[in-house]
């Protein structure tokens, strides 16, 4: 992805996950906004891109952060929202083990409190060790956490799987977290 599209990707994450009002938009209850309205809002705020560039950004985004609706007329972020929306994902049974990447400096808090969603709607987990480590490295020295998601599910935890294959849950108790050797 070109440097300009990478910058726009970050801006879209900000708009579609946290502050649609920053460009005068409002998300529908499921987090979507009309593509035409988004393109107009970006242009009005000095960040004009074409529909083709937006389609390229959605297709080539390495984290698959965004998705169009089936008609291609609306767009939303797949997860990570701090604004109130219902992503309308169905509950799913997770694999027995999932991973979470974090910075090593957060381990004491995690040992005490578990993984909390903070400002987001969910805790994000992955089936990929590489993805977890890449996420953790964004915040400092990465630390891989292994989550006993199978036991969590048996004990009543609810999981969802986003369109870009991120596992979502409300909370991970410290009792289900292991730090691999």
Residue frames as a rotation matrix with the C-alpha (Angstrom) as fourth column:
UNK 1
0.588 0.809 0.000 0.00
0.809 -0.588 0.000 0.00
0.000 0.000 -1.000 0.00
UNK 2
-0.043 -0.611 0.790 1.34
0.510 -0.694 -0.509 3.41
0.859 0.381 0.342 -0.88
UNK 3
-0.835 -0.391 -0.386 2.30
0.528 -0.377 -0.761 5.89
0.152 -0.840 0.521 1.83
UNK 4
-0.753 0.617 0.228 -0.77
-0.584 -0.787 0.198 8.03
0.302 0.016 0.953 1.11
UNK 5
0.135 0.849 -0.511 -3.13
-0.338 0.524 0.782 5.05
0.931 0.067 0.357 1.39
UNK 6
-0.295 -0.301 -0.907 -1.42
0.717 0.558 -0.418 3.95
0.632 -0.773 0.051 4.61
UNK 7
-0.998 -0.056 -0.003 -2.02
0.047 -0.805 -0.592 7.40
0.031 -0.591 0.806 6.05
UNK 8
-0.376 0.926 -0.026 -5.64
-0.772 -0.298 0.561 7.30
0.512 0.231 0.827 4.90
UNK 9
-0.028 0.319 -0.947 -6.01
0.212 0.928 0.307 3.81
0.977 -0.192 -0.094 6.42
UNK 10
-0.728 -0.294 -0.619 -4.99
0.657 -0.041 -0.753 5.19
0.196 -0.955 0.223 9.81
UNK 11
-0.894 0.445 0.062 -7.37
-0.449 -0.885 -0.122 8.11
0.000 -0.137 0.991 9.38
UNK 12
-0.150 0.872 -0.466 -10.21
-0.522 0.331 0.786 5.73
0.840 0.362 0.405 8.44
UNK 13
-0.339 -0.031 -0.940 -9.50
0.622 0.743 -0.249 3.63
0.706 -0.669 -0.232 11.53
UNK 14
-0.959 -0.057 -0.277 -9.85
0.248 -0.642 -0.725 6.77
-0.137 -0.764 0.630 13.62
UNK 15
-0.659 0.743 -0.118 -13.07
-0.737 -0.606 0.300 7.83
0.151 0.285 0.947 11.87
UNK 16
-0.018 0.733 -0.680 -14.81
-0.523 0.573 0.631 4.45
0.852 0.367 0.373 11.54
UNK 17
-0.166 -0.087 -0.982 -13.79
0.588 0.791 -0.169 3.07
0.792 -0.605 -0.080 14.95
UNK 18
-0.478 -0.218 -0.851 -13.68
0.874 -0.216 -0.435 6.08
-0.089 -0.952 0.294 17.25
UNK 19
-0.370 0.229 -0.900 -14.69
0.212 -0.923 -0.322 9.51
-0.904 -0.310 0.293 15.93
UNK 20
-0.264 0.339 0.903 -16.99
0.964 0.114 0.239 9.59
-0.021 0.934 -0.357 12.89
UNK 21
0.742 0.599 -0.302 -18.08
0.623 -0.782 -0.019 13.02
-0.247 -0.173 -0.953 14.12
UNK 22
-0.032 -0.854 -0.520 -14.57
0.320 -0.501 0.804 14.34
-0.947 -0.141 0.290 13.42
UNK 23
-0.972 -0.227 0.053 -15.58
0.116 -0.273 0.955 14.55
-0.202 0.935 0.292 9.75
UNK 24
-0.554 0.818 -0.158 -19.30
-0.796 -0.575 -0.188 15.13
-0.245 0.021 0.969 10.33
UNK 25
-0.407 0.390 -0.826 -20.41
-0.403 0.735 0.546 11.51
0.820 0.555 -0.142 9.95
UNK 26
-0.088 0.398 0.913 -22.62
-0.934 0.287 -0.215 9.25
-0.348 -0.871 0.347 12.01
UNK 27
-0.929 -0.259 -0.264 -22.37
-0.330 0.903 0.274 5.46
0.167 0.342 -0.925 11.90
UNK 28
0.110 0.970 -0.217 -25.52
-0.629 0.237 0.740 3.39
0.769 0.055 0.636 11.61
UNK 29
0.653 0.221 0.725 -26.30
-0.753 0.296 0.588 0.94
-0.085 -0.929 0.359 14.47
UNK 30
0.904 -0.320 0.282 -24.02
0.318 0.947 0.053 -1.69
-0.284 0.042 0.958 12.90
UNK 31
0.172 -0.922 -0.348 -21.08
0.275 -0.294 0.915 0.65
-0.946 -0.253 0.203 12.32
UNK 32
-0.170 -0.203 0.964 -21.64
0.972 0.124 0.197 1.32
-0.160 0.971 0.176 8.62
UNK 33
-0.021 0.188 -0.982 -21.53
-0.091 -0.979 -0.185 4.64
-0.996 0.085 0.037 6.79
UNK 34
0.889 0.373 0.267 -22.47
0.247 0.102 -0.964 5.29
-0.387 0.922 -0.002 3.18
UNK 35
0.029 -0.933 0.358 -19.36
0.921 0.165 0.354 5.17
-0.389 0.319 0.864 0.96
UNK 36
0.094 0.055 0.994 -20.41
0.719 -0.695 -0.030 8.32
0.689 0.717 -0.105 -0.93
UNK 37
0.927 0.281 0.249 -20.82
0.028 -0.714 0.700 10.22
0.375 -0.642 -0.669 2.35
UNK 38
0.629 -0.765 -0.141 -17.42
0.462 0.221 0.859 9.03
-0.626 -0.605 0.492 3.58
UNK 39
-0.121 -0.697 0.707 -15.67
0.993 -0.079 0.093 10.06
-0.009 0.713 0.701 0.36
UNK 40
0.377 0.338 0.862 -17.36
0.412 -0.895 0.171 13.48
0.830 0.291 -0.477 0.48
UNK 41
0.999 0.010 -0.048 -16.45
0.049 -0.364 0.930 13.95
-0.008 -0.931 -0.364 4.15
UNK 42
0.300 -0.953 0.039 -12.82
0.758 0.263 0.597 13.04
-0.579 -0.149 0.801 3.51
UNK 43
-0.129 -0.315 0.940 -12.65
0.889 -0.457 -0.031 15.46
0.439 0.832 0.339 0.57
UNK 44
0.667 0.482 0.569 -14.22
0.205 -0.852 0.481 18.23
0.717 -0.204 -0.667 2.66
UNK 45
0.928 -0.371 0.030 -11.49
-0.102 -0.177 0.979 17.68
-0.358 -0.912 -0.203 5.25
UNK 46
0.442 -0.792 -0.421 -8.61
-0.885 -0.462 -0.058 17.81
-0.149 0.399 -0.905 2.77
UNK 47
-0.489 -0.602 0.631 -8.14
-0.498 0.787 0.365 14.03
-0.716 -0.136 -0.685 2.36
UNK 48
0.427 0.735 -0.526 -9.80
-0.835 0.098 -0.541 13.32
-0.346 0.670 0.656 -0.97
UNK 49
-0.756 -0.532 0.381 -9.54
-0.282 0.790 0.544 9.78
-0.590 0.305 -0.747 -2.29
UNK 50
-0.389 0.600 -0.699 -11.39
-0.856 0.045 0.515 8.05
0.341 0.799 0.496 -5.09
UNK 51
0.635 0.683 0.360 -13.69
-0.750 0.658 0.075 5.08
-0.185 -0.317 0.930 -4.82
UNK 52
0.715 -0.442 -0.541 -11.03
-0.056 0.735 -0.676 2.98
0.697 0.514 0.501 -6.55
UNK 53
-0.367 -0.882 0.295 -8.45
-0.384 -0.145 -0.912 4.03
0.847 -0.448 -0.286 -3.95
UNK 54
-0.087 0.422 0.903 -10.88
-0.992 0.049 -0.119 3.19
-0.095 -0.905 0.414 -1.13
UNK 55
0.892 0.422 -0.162 -11.53
-0.444 0.883 -0.149 -0.23
0.081 0.205 0.975 -2.67
UNK 56
0.281 -0.886 -0.368 -7.77
-0.041 0.372 -0.927 -0.80
0.959 0.276 0.068 -2.97
UNK 57
-0.439 -0.422 0.793 -7.30
-0.748 -0.319 -0.583 0.23
0.499 -0.849 -0.176 0.66
UNK 58
0.394 0.667 0.632 -9.97
-0.882 0.467 0.057 -2.24
-0.257 -0.580 0.773 1.85
UNK 59
0.927 -0.009 -0.374 -8.55
-0.182 0.862 -0.473 -5.03
0.327 0.506 0.798 -0.31
UNK 60
0.251 -0.950 -0.185 -4.88
0.156 0.228 -0.961 -4.49
0.955 0.213 0.206 0.53
UNK 61
0.275 -0.142 0.951 -5.10
-0.856 -0.486 0.175 -3.53
0.438 -0.862 -0.255 4.21
UNK 62
-0.514 -0.626 -0.587 -2.90
-0.349 0.777 -0.523 -6.11
0.784 -0.064 -0.618 5.93
UNK 63
-0.964 0.182 0.192 -5.14
-0.138 0.274 -0.952 -6.24
-0.226 -0.944 -0.240 9.00
UNK 64
-0.623 0.778 0.085 -8.35
0.477 0.292 0.829 -6.36
0.620 0.557 -0.553 6.96
UNK 65
-0.910 0.159 -0.382 -9.70
0.269 -0.473 -0.839 -3.61
-0.314 -0.867 0.387 9.21
UNK 66
-0.471 0.721 -0.508 -12.52
-0.656 -0.672 -0.345 -2.54
-0.590 0.171 0.789 6.88
UNK 67
-0.742 0.319 0.590 -15.35
0.539 0.807 0.241 -4.19
-0.399 0.497 -0.771 5.00
UNK 68
-0.777 0.595 -0.207 -17.95
-0.600 -0.601 0.528 -3.12
0.190 0.534 0.824 2.50
UNK 69
-0.062 0.824 0.563 -21.52
-0.505 0.460 -0.730 -4.35
-0.861 -0.329 0.387 2.80
UNK 70
-0.131 0.021 0.991 -22.67
0.523 0.851 0.051 -6.88
-0.842 0.525 -0.123 0.20
UNK 71
0.769 0.501 0.397 -23.79
0.602 -0.356 -0.715 -4.13
-0.217 0.789 -0.576 -2.19
UNK 72
-0.226 -0.947 0.228 -20.52
0.968 -0.244 -0.058 -2.21
0.110 0.207 0.972 -1.80
UNK 73
0.201 0.426 0.882 -22.47
0.388 -0.861 0.328 0.92
0.900 0.276 -0.338 -0.87
UNK 74
0.858 0.056 0.510 -21.53
-0.429 -0.467 0.773 1.09
0.281 -0.883 -0.376 2.83
UNK 75
0.005 -0.922 -0.388 -18.26
0.079 0.387 -0.919 0.58
0.997 -0.026 0.075 4.70
UNK 76
0.881 0.184 0.436 -17.33
-0.400 -0.204 0.894 -0.11
0.253 -0.962 -0.107 8.32
UNK 77
-0.327 -0.925 0.193 -14.43
-0.873 0.218 -0.435 -1.11
0.361 -0.310 -0.879 10.51
UNK 78
-0.030 0.305 -0.952 -14.52
-0.129 0.943 0.307 -4.81
0.991 0.132 0.011 11.42
UNK 79
0.573 0.203 -0.794 -13.74
0.732 0.309 0.608 -4.37
0.369 -0.929 0.028 15.13
UNK 80
-0.442 -0.850 -0.286 -11.95
0.876 -0.341 -0.341 -2.19
0.193 -0.401 0.896 17.66
UNK 81
-0.001 0.544 0.839 -14.67
0.295 -0.802 0.520 0.41
0.956 0.248 -0.159 18.09
UNK 82
-0.891 -0.142 -0.432 -14.88
0.455 -0.253 -0.854 2.73
0.012 -0.957 0.290 21.05
UNK 83
-0.648 0.761 -0.016 -18.22
-0.759 -0.644 0.092 4.13
0.060 0.072 0.996 19.83
UNK 84
-0.411 0.579 0.704 -21.40
-0.293 0.648 -0.703 2.23
-0.863 -0.496 -0.097 20.64
UNK 85
-0.137 0.397 -0.907 -22.39
-0.974 0.115 0.197 -0.07
0.183 0.910 0.371 17.78
UNK 86
0.332 0.253 0.909 -23.60
-0.383 0.916 -0.115 -3.65
-0.862 -0.310 0.402 17.29
UNK 87
-0.532 -0.654 -0.538 -21.38
-0.765 0.098 0.636 -5.49
-0.363 0.750 -0.553 14.83
UNK 88
0.464 0.878 -0.120 -24.06
-0.858 0.412 -0.306 -8.17
-0.219 0.245 0.945 14.61
UNK 89
-0.462 -0.661 -0.591 -21.59
-0.708 0.677 -0.203 -11.05
0.534 0.325 -0.780 14.81
UNK 90
0.666 0.672 -0.326 -22.99
-0.385 0.683 0.621 -14.44
0.640 -0.288 0.713 15.79
UNK 91
0.408 -0.497 0.766 -21.59
-0.797 0.216 0.564 -16.22
-0.445 -0.841 -0.308 18.83
UNK 92
0.512 -0.336 -0.790 -18.99
-0.481 0.650 -0.588 -18.82
0.711 0.682 0.171 17.89
UNK 93
0.947 -0.314 0.072 -17.14
0.139 0.600 0.788 -21.60
-0.290 -0.736 0.611 19.65
UNK 94
0.535 -0.808 -0.247 -13.46
-0.844 -0.526 -0.107 -20.64
-0.043 0.266 -0.963 19.73
UNK 95
0.313 -0.562 -0.766 -10.55
-0.088 0.786 -0.612 -22.99
0.946 0.259 0.196 19.12
UNK 96
0.652 -0.017 -0.758 -9.06
0.676 0.466 0.571 -24.46
0.343 -0.885 0.315 22.32
UNK 97
-0.009 -0.740 -0.672 -6.20
0.781 -0.426 0.458 -21.95
-0.625 -0.521 0.582 22.38
UNK 98
0.768 0.130 0.627 -6.00
0.506 -0.724 -0.470 -18.34
0.392 0.678 -0.622 21.25
UNK 99
-0.223 -0.931 -0.289 -3.24
0.974 -0.200 -0.109 -15.75
0.044 -0.306 0.951 21.61
UNK 100
0.928 0.370 0.035 -2.96
0.366 -0.927 0.085 -12.13
0.064 -0.066 -0.996 22.64
UNK 101
-0.070 -0.976 0.206 0.05
0.861 -0.164 -0.482 -9.93
0.504 0.144 0.851 21.98
UNK 102
0.953 0.301 -0.027 0.91
0.268 -0.800 0.537 -7.16
0.140 -0.519 -0.843 24.38
UNK 103
0.239 -0.896 0.374 3.90
-0.385 -0.441 -0.811 -5.20
0.891 0.049 -0.451 25.58
UNK 104
-0.161 -0.407 -0.899 5.97
0.583 0.696 -0.419 -6.81
0.797 -0.591 0.126 28.32
UNK 105
-0.912 -0.258 0.318 5.56
-0.056 -0.691 -0.721 -3.71
0.406 -0.675 0.616 30.48
UNK 106
-0.161 0.944 0.289 1.85
-0.844 -0.283 0.456 -4.54
0.512 -0.170 0.842 30.95
UNK 107
-0.311 0.039 -0.949 2.36
0.023 0.999 0.034 -8.02
0.950 -0.011 -0.312 32.40
UNK 108
-0.972 -0.064 -0.227 1.98
0.223 0.069 -0.972 -7.08
0.078 -0.996 -0.052 36.08
UNK 109
-0.559 0.825 -0.082 -1.36
-0.765 -0.551 -0.332 -5.44
-0.319 -0.123 0.940 35.42
UNK 110
-0.034 0.526 -0.850 -2.48
-0.741 0.557 0.375 -8.44
0.671 0.642 0.371 33.35
UNK 111
-0.653 -0.260 -0.711 -1.41
0.212 0.839 -0.501 -10.84
0.727 -0.478 -0.492 36.11
UNK 112
-0.955 0.269 -0.125 -3.52
0.044 -0.286 -0.957 -8.83
-0.293 -0.920 0.261 38.55
UNK 113
-0.334 0.874 -0.353 -6.58
-0.568 -0.485 -0.665 -7.95
-0.752 -0.021 0.658 36.44
UNK 114
0.029 0.299 0.954 -6.58
0.635 0.731 -0.249 -10.23
-0.772 0.613 -0.169 33.39
UNK 115
-0.895 -0.241 0.376 -7.24
0.446 -0.475 0.758 -8.79
-0.004 0.846 0.533 29.94
UNK 116
-0.083 0.875 -0.477 -9.82
0.491 -0.381 -0.784 -6.03
-0.867 -0.300 -0.398 29.97
UNK 117
0.192 0.255 0.948 -11.40
0.981 -0.044 -0.187 -4.36
-0.006 0.966 -0.259 26.97
UNK 118
-0.695 -0.484 -0.532 -10.75
0.532 -0.844 0.073 -0.84
-0.484 -0.233 0.843 28.19
UNK 119
-0.443 0.492 -0.749 -12.28
-0.473 -0.839 -0.270 1.73
-0.761 0.235 0.604 25.82
UNK 120
-0.778 0.116 -0.618 -13.04
-0.560 0.320 0.765 -0.90
0.287 0.940 -0.184 23.18
UNK 121
0.270 0.963 0.009 -16.04
-0.917 0.254 0.306 -3.19
0.293 -0.091 0.952 22.93
UNK 122
0.992 0.074 -0.105 -14.02
-0.056 0.985 0.165 -6.40
0.115 -0.158 0.981 23.24
UNK 123
0.143 -0.958 0.249 -10.67
-0.468 0.156 0.870 -7.98
-0.872 -0.240 -0.426 24.01
UNK 124
0.648 0.009 -0.762 -9.03
-0.754 0.155 -0.639 -9.01
0.112 0.988 0.107 20.73
UNK 125
0.118 -0.568 0.815 -7.52
-0.349 0.744 0.569 -12.50
-0.930 -0.351 -0.110 20.35
UNK 126
0.286 -0.107 -0.952 -6.02
-0.956 0.032 -0.291 -14.39
0.061 0.994 -0.093 17.43
UNK 127
0.964 0.006 0.267 -5.23
-0.015 0.999 0.031 -17.92
-0.266 -0.033 0.963 16.34
UNK 128
0.654 -0.731 0.194 -1.88
0.378 0.094 -0.921 -16.72
0.655 0.676 0.338 14.98
UNK 129
0.446 -0.625 -0.641 1.22
0.786 -0.071 0.615 -16.42
-0.429 -0.778 0.459 17.13
UNK 130
-0.524 -0.695 0.493 2.81
0.850 -0.467 0.245 -14.20
0.060 0.547 0.835 14.46
UNK 131
0.027 0.629 0.777 -0.16
0.374 -0.727 0.575 -11.82
0.927 0.275 -0.255 14.46
UNK 132
0.862 0.293 -0.414 -0.18
0.470 -0.157 0.869 -11.64
0.190 -0.943 -0.273 18.27
UNK 133
0.076 -0.925 -0.373 3.53
0.874 -0.118 0.471 -10.85
-0.479 -0.361 0.800 18.33
UNK 134
-0.529 -0.220 0.820 3.14
0.701 -0.657 0.277 -8.18
0.478 0.721 0.502 15.64
UNK 135
0.491 0.771 0.406 0.36
0.292 -0.585 0.757 -6.53
0.821 -0.253 -0.512 17.66
UNK 136
0.784 -0.217 -0.582 2.42
0.598 0.011 0.801 -6.70
-0.167 -0.976 0.138 20.87
UNK 137
-0.215 -0.971 0.101 5.43
0.960 -0.190 0.207 -5.16
-0.182 0.142 0.973 19.19
UNK 138
0.072 0.309 0.948 3.45
0.538 -0.812 0.224 -1.98
0.840 0.494 -0.225 18.43
UNK 139
0.840 0.403 0.362 3.53
-0.085 -0.562 0.823 -1.12
0.535 -0.723 -0.438 22.13
UNK 140
0.329 -0.797 0.506 7.09
-0.935 -0.199 0.295 -2.02
-0.135 -0.570 -0.811 23.10
UNK 141
-0.780 -0.622 -0.074 8.91
-0.625 0.780 0.033 -5.29
0.037 0.072 -0.997 23.74
UNK 142
0.022 0.905 -0.425 6.31
-0.768 0.287 0.573 -7.89
0.640 0.314 0.701 22.70
UNK 143
-0.789 -0.110 0.605 4.97
-0.512 0.662 -0.548 -10.54
-0.340 -0.742 -0.578 25.02
UNK 144
-0.490 0.602 -0.631 2.87
-0.401 0.487 0.776 -13.48
0.774 0.633 0.003 23.85
UNK 145
-0.533 0.431 0.728 -0.03
-0.723 0.216 -0.657 -14.60
-0.440 -0.876 0.196 26.02
UNK 146
-0.840 0.310 -0.445 -1.67
-0.028 0.795 0.606 -17.98
0.542 0.522 -0.659 25.49
UNK 147
-0.451 0.790 0.415 -5.38
-0.889 -0.359 -0.282 -18.00
-0.074 -0.497 0.865 26.28
UNK 148
-0.953 0.222 0.207 -7.26
0.198 0.972 -0.130 -21.16
-0.230 -0.083 -0.970 27.31
UNK 149
-0.662 0.706 -0.252 -10.25
-0.749 -0.607 0.267 -20.14
0.036 0.365 0.930 25.22
UNK 150
-0.403 0.507 -0.762 -11.69
-0.048 0.819 0.571 -23.65
0.914 0.267 -0.306 25.24
UNK 151
-0.579 0.145 -0.802 -11.98
0.796 0.312 -0.519 -23.59
0.175 -0.939 -0.296 29.04
UNK 152
-0.918 0.265 -0.297 -13.31
-0.157 -0.927 -0.341 -20.04
-0.365 -0.267 0.892 28.97
UNK 153
-0.543 0.736 -0.404 -16.04
-0.654 -0.069 0.754 -21.08
0.527 0.674 0.518 26.56
UNK 154
-0.349 0.383 -0.855 -16.94
0.412 0.882 0.227 -24.15
0.842 -0.274 -0.466 28.63
UNK 155
-0.641 0.033 -0.767 -17.17
0.751 -0.182 -0.635 -21.85
-0.161 -0.983 0.092 31.65
UNK 156
0.267 0.949 -0.167 -19.65
0.837 -0.314 -0.449 -19.57
-0.479 -0.020 -0.878 29.87
UNK 157
-0.364 -0.438 -0.822 -17.55
-0.028 -0.877 0.479 -16.92
-0.931 0.198 0.307 28.11
UNK 158
0.710 0.639 0.295 -19.04
0.359 0.033 -0.933 -15.69
-0.606 0.768 -0.206 24.86
UNK 159
-0.468 -0.878 -0.097 -16.87
0.211 -0.217 0.953 -15.35
-0.858 0.426 0.287 21.76
UNK 160
0.804 0.569 -0.173 -17.43
-0.022 -0.262 -0.965 -13.74
-0.594 0.780 -0.198 18.40
UNK 161
-0.204 -0.844 0.496 -15.35
0.719 0.214 0.661 -13.98
-0.664 0.492 0.564 15.23
UNK 162
0.163 0.220 -0.962 -14.99
-0.294 -0.920 -0.260 -10.77
-0.942 0.325 -0.085 13.21
UNK 163
0.961 0.271 -0.049 -14.99
-0.102 0.183 -0.978 -10.69
-0.256 0.945 0.203 9.42
UNK 164
0.458 -0.866 -0.199 -11.20
-0.635 -0.162 -0.756 -10.34
0.622 0.473 -0.624 9.49
UNK 165
0.437 -0.183 -0.881 -10.75
0.253 0.965 -0.075 -13.38
0.863 -0.190 0.467 11.77
UNK 166
-0.696 -0.515 0.500 -10.16
-0.353 -0.362 -0.863 -11.58
0.626 -0.777 0.070 15.05
UNK 167
-0.167 0.609 -0.775 -11.70
0.714 0.617 0.331 -13.38
0.680 -0.499 -0.538 18.02
UNK 168
-0.458 0.140 0.878 -13.62
-0.393 -0.918 -0.058 -11.06
0.798 -0.372 0.475 20.33
UNK 169
0.024 0.492 -0.870 -14.67
0.780 0.536 0.324 -11.54
0.626 -0.686 -0.371 23.96
UNK 170
0.761 0.418 0.496 -15.58
0.084 -0.822 0.564 -9.23
0.643 -0.388 -0.660 26.83
UNK 171
0.473 -0.552 0.686 -12.88
-0.881 -0.306 0.361 -10.19
0.011 -0.776 -0.631 29.32
UNK 172
0.373 -0.424 -0.826 -10.12
0.030 0.895 -0.446 -12.77
0.927 0.142 0.346 29.89
UNK 173
0.952 -0.006 0.306 -9.60
-0.306 -0.047 0.951 -13.67
0.009 -0.999 -0.046 33.53
UNK 174
0.076 -0.994 0.078 -6.01
-0.993 -0.082 -0.080 -14.09
0.086 -0.072 -0.994 34.68
UNK 175
0.081 0.025 0.996 -6.95
-0.494 0.869 0.018 -17.72
-0.866 -0.493 0.082 35.40
UNK 176
0.796 0.300 0.525 -7.09
0.277 0.591 -0.758 -18.47
-0.538 0.749 0.388 31.65
UNK 177
0.831 -0.536 -0.149 -3.81
-0.487 -0.571 -0.661 -16.74
0.269 0.622 -0.735 30.70
UNK 178
0.676 -0.715 0.179 -0.47
0.472 0.606 0.640 -18.49
-0.566 -0.348 0.747 30.31
UNK 179
0.585 -0.601 -0.545 2.83
-0.749 -0.659 -0.077 -16.99
-0.313 0.453 -0.835 29.24
UNK 180
0.974 -0.212 -0.081 4.51
0.151 0.872 -0.466 -19.55
0.169 0.442 0.881 26.94
UNK 181
0.485 -0.871 -0.085 8.18
0.284 0.064 0.957 -20.34
-0.827 -0.488 0.279 27.60
